[in-house]
Amino acid sequence: MPGLLHLDSSADLTGSTTRALTRTFAETWRGLGPQHTVTYRDLHTDPPPHLSDAALHWAPRLRVAGETPDPAAAATQELLLAELFAADVLVIGAPMYNWSIPSTLKAWIDQVHVLGVTAPFDTREQPLAGRPVVVVSARGAQYGPGSPTAGWDHAVPPVELVLGRSLGMAVTVVTAEATLAFRVPAMAELRDAAQTELNAAQRSVVELAARLGHQAAVRR
Ligand SMILES: Cc1cc2nc3c(=O)[nH]c(=O)nc-3n(C[C@H](O)[C@H](O)[C@H](O)COP(=O)(O)O)c2cc1C
């Protein structure tokens, strides 16, 4: 049963671009057949707790004397880790908030980036190495090469660093830029470009869900 873990983090429950794109991804995944299951977690409406204890950044065997995290907090972390390990593919809605990611998504990352469990520390093992993750980014303005704000994107790079570099997952990023052009009159001249990019992002999530879903079925 190829399983998708679908995460959203936008605080916009009505007009969110990332929610629309991750929904399309999940619907395409489900459309591959009844064996393609989806686990959904809305990090905005049901936020994971902030990491309550630095000891939770370490596998239990790596904790030092006196590091005894609250069992309830450890149980919550184990649930989030179990969802991650069970997933063949992840799709994550990651809107840009203040040039970074929503704090709810950051809290989820802090919960699942655990040295000696998901990330190598005392061994070189990356148990999630090669696991596909599609990060769907939407941002109000433009940050591409040559734009005045090139280099201001601190939303996608940390997600890529943690999931891609540290956990070894196979990260693909789908981006929709200038989404505020549809809302802010002063950005109206960017609407055509924003719509073109949004259309391309929609095609990308359909293609990715179909391809990754088929590959996951073959691997199972
Ligand atoms: C709290 C908040 C902070 C934001 N900060 C930025 C920002 O720093 N840069 C930017 O380009 N857009 C920013 N935006 C606009 C969002 O990135 C944009 O509306 C995007 O489409 C949000 O994703 P969503 O449509 O899935 O909700 C912000 C929006 C909100 C609600």
The ligand as an SDF file (V2000), in Angstrom:
LIG
                    3D

 31 33  0  0  0  0  0  0  0  0999 V2000
    2.0750   35.9280    8.0280 C   0  0  0  0  0  0  0  0  0  0  0  0
    2.4400   36.1170    6.5940 C   0  0  0  0  0  0  0  0  0  0  0  0
    3.7340   36.4990    6.2600 C   0  0  0  0  0  0  0  0  0  0  0  0
    4.0970   36.6390    4.9270 C   0  0  0  0  0  0  0  0  0  0  0  0
    5.3840   36.9730    4.6210 N   0  0  0  0  0  0  0  0  0  0  0  0
    5.7620   37.0520    3.3170 C   0  0  0  0  0  0  0  0  0  0  0  0
    7.1140   37.3370    2.9740 C   0  0  0  0  0  0  0  0  0  0  0  0
    7.9920   37.5100    3.8010 O   0  0  0  0  0  0  0  0  0  0  0  0
    7.4320   37.4170    1.6530 N   0  0  0  0  0  0  0  0  0  0  0  0
    6.5070   37.2010    0.6680 C   0  0  0  0  0  0  0  0  0  0  0  0
    6.8650   37.2530   -0.5080 O   0  0  0  0  0  0  0  0  0  0  0  0
    5.2160   36.9240    0.9670 N   0  0  0  0  0  0  0  0  0  0  0  0
    4.8280   36.8420    2.2620 C   0  0  0  0  0  0  0  0  0  0  0  0
    3.5320   36.5420    2.5850 N   0  0  0  0  0  0  0  0  0  0  0  0
    2.5970   36.2210    1.4820 C   0  0  0  0  0  0  0  0  0  0  0  0
    2.5070   34.7110    1.3100 C   0  0  0  0  0  0  0  0  0  0  0  0
    3.7680   34.1230    1.1300 O   0  0  0  0  0  0  0  0  0  0  0  0
    1.6170   34.3950    0.1190 C   0  0  0  0  0  0  0  0  0  0  0  0
    0.3410   34.9390    0.3420 O   0  0  0  0  0  0  0  0  0  0  0  0
    1.5510   32.9010   -0.1460 C   0  0  0  0  0  0  0  0  0  0  0  0
    0.6680   32.6930   -1.2240 O   0  0  0  0  0  0  0  0  0  0  0  0
    1.0600   32.1670    1.0890 C   0  0  0  0  0  0  0  0  0  0  0  0
    0.8100   30.8080    0.8290 O   0  0  0  0  0  0  0  0  0  0  0  0
   -0.6710   30.2800    0.8110 P   0  0  0  0  0  0  0  0  0  0  0  0
   -1.3470   30.9640   -0.3670 O   0  0  0  0  0  0  0  0  0  0  0  0
   -0.5760   28.8300    0.6290 O   0  0  0  0  0  0  0  0  0  0  0  0
   -1.3230   30.6660    2.0980 O   0  0  0  0  0  0  0  0  0  0  0  0
    3.1450   36.4160    3.9030 C   0  0  0  0  0  0  0  0  0  0  0  0
    1.8170   36.0570    4.2500 C   0  0  0  0  0  0  0  0  0  0  0  0
    1.4840   35.9090    5.5740 C   0  0  0  0  0  0  0  0  0  0  0  0
    0.0700   35.4850    5.9300 C   0  0  0  0  0  0  0  0  0  0  0  0
  1  2  1  0
  2  3  1  0
  2 30  2  0
  3  4  2  0
  4  5  1  0
  4 28  1  0
  5  6  2  0
  6  7  1  0
  6 13  1  0
  7  8  2  0
  7  9  1  0
  9 10  1  0
 10 11  2  0
 10 12  1  0
 12 13  2  0
 13 14  1  0
 14 15  1  0
 14 28  1  0
 15 16  1  0
 16 17  1  0
 16 18  1  0
 18 19  1  0
 18 20  1  0
 20 21  1  0
 20 22  1  0
 22 23  1  0
 23 24  1  0
 24 25  2  0
 24 26  1  0
 24 27  1  0
 28 29  2  0
 29 30  1  0
 30 31  1  0
M  END
$$$$
